[in-house]
Amino acid sequence: MNEFDRLAFDNAPMGLTLTENRIIRSCSETFAQMFGYDKGRLIGQSLRPLGGTDQEFHQIRDIGLEPLRKSLPYTDERLMRRSDGARFWCRFRARALTPETPLARTVLSFALIENTTAGPQLTPREREVLLLLSKGRTSKEMARVLGLSPRTVEDVARAPPEEVSGQECCRPAGTAVRFRDRRRNHRARGELSTGCPFGPHP
């Protein structure tokens, strides 16, 4: 990579990384700064510390593989984690360099959705709802998986099934923001309490 290529790569407005089986092999300075690490510390490390829980890391692995196998890009919105534990929303994009085995070598980009890295404080249950939304699950399916009523799931997520079906489940644009705003509206009306199935909130 010549000097100009390196400058463009390191200073792109979104974080860029090349991974092999979800291990970071190369990343830009923007990527390292976004997550609060020195670039050298990330090389050779798993993507695992940059995401949510172990369960979420494993569950999200297969999301988007179908378009990648067809040499198409994949995009969604993800809640990521900085080195200090702060959470923030990113618009995630991926392109497989090995379509037959998409995760073997993949180029990823992460762009902040908001100007601040201060992401919403979501409970584990709320993150489960958002993850299921990204998979295109209906309210009834989510309710069955989570042991909640469909009405509770709809009330909190506020994402009609048609909004996350078909092609939209591969790019649920705005899902994270709608989920966050819906939660804020509930809090403003005093509807989020310790008696809520989603638990106490800060």
N, C-alpha and C positions, 0 to 999 in steps of 0.2 A: 504494500500500500504506500503510495507516494504521499508527500507532505500535504497536498491539497485534499486528497482522499481522506487522510486521517483527520484533518481539520473539519471537513464536512461531517464525518462520522461522529467525532467526539462532540461537536457543537450543534448537532441537529436539535430542533426544538422539542423533540420527543426522545425518550430513552430507547436505545437500540441494544439488542443482545442476540448473539448466536448461541443456541443451545444444542447439546447432543443428549438425547434421552433425559431432558430436563436438567442437565448439568450445564452451567454457564462456561462457555469456552472463550467468549470475547464479549465485551460490552463497552458502550460509550461512556464518556465522562458524565454526560447528562443522566444516563441511567443510574450510575453510581451515586451521583448527587441526589437524585430523586428519592432513592431509598436510604440515603444517609450513610453510605459505606465508602471506604477507600476502594478505588477500582481494583487494586491488586488483591484485596481480600475476597472479592467476588469470584474471581477466575477459579474455575475448578469446583465451585460450590453448587449445591442444589438450589433450585428456585424455591424450595420449601419455606425457608425463613421469610420470604417476601410476601407470602400469602396469608391464609387464615390458619385454621386448625389442621391437624393431620388428616382428619376425615375429609375436610373440604379439599385439601390438596389432592387426595386420591380420587374423590368424586369428580373433580373438575377435569381430570386427566383426559377423559374421552370426549369431552365437549368440543365440537368443532372438527373432529377427525374426518368426517365425511367430505366436506368441501376441500380439506387439505389433500385427501387422497385423489381428488380430481384436479389437483394443481390450482385450486382457487384459494384466494385469501379468506381468512376467517376473522371476524371481529365481534367483540362484545364489550360489556362494561364490568369491571372487576374491582372489588374492594381489596386493596393491597396494604402492606404493613411496612413502615419504616424501621430502621434499626432501633429507634427509641420506643417502638411499640405503637406509635401514632398510626391511625388508619386513614386511607384516602382513596377516592374513586379514580380509576384510570380507564381510559378507552384503550382496550387491548386489541392488537392486531397480530396475526401470525401468517407466515407463509412457509410451507414445507419445501426444503431443497431435495428431499427424498420422498416423493409422494407415495411410493409403495409402502414405506414405513415412516409416516409423517413425523413422529417424535424423534427419529434417529438424528436428524439435523434440521433445525428450524430457526428461522429469523423472526424475532418478536419485537414489537414496539409497544411502548407504554406512554400515553399522553394524559396529563392531568385534565380531568373534567372541570375542576374548579380552580380558581387562582390560588386558593389556599390549600395546604395539605391537611387541614383540620377536617377529617372525615367524620361522618355520623357515628355515634356510639350505638352500635347494634348489638343486641344480645345474640348468643349462639342460635337460638330458635329463629330469630329474624333473619339471620344469615342463611339458615336452612331454607326458609321461604324464598329468599332471593335466588339461591342456587337452583331450587326447583323451577322457579320462573325461567331462568336462563336455559333450562332443559326443555321448556315448552310444556310443562305439566299443567293440567287443568286444576281448578280449585278443588274439585272432588278428589282428584288423584293426590294433590298435596295434602288435603285433609286426612286422607286414608294413611299416608306415609307418616304424618306428624301426629296423628291421634287428636286432631282438632275438628271442629265443625267447618264445613265449606264456607259458611257465612263469616266465621272468624277469619279464615284465610283471606277471603275476598275483601273484608273490611280493612285489614291491615295492609295487604299487598296492593289492593286497588289496581290490579292489572288484569283486565278481561282476557279470557283465554284466547280470543281471536287476535289480541295484540302481540302475543308471544308464540303464535303458531306459524307453521310453514317456514318461509324464509326469515321471518322475524325472530324465530328462536335461535337463528344463527347470528343475529345482530339486534339484540333487544335494546335498541337506541332509546335512551331516556328512562329505561326501567329503573336504574339505580336512583335517578333524581326523583322520579315519581314516588318510589318507595320511601325515600327520605322525606319528601314534602308531605306525604300522607301521614307519616309518623309525627311530624312537627304539628300538623293540624290537630291530630288527636290529643297531643300533649297540651296544646293551647286551650282546648275545650275541656281539659281535665279528664279525658277518657282513658288515658294511660295511667293505670294505678297498679299497686302491688297485687291486685286481684286479677289483673289481665293475664290470659294464658301465656303471654310473652314475658312475664316476670317483671320485677321492679326495674325502673329506669332511673338513670342519674338525673 
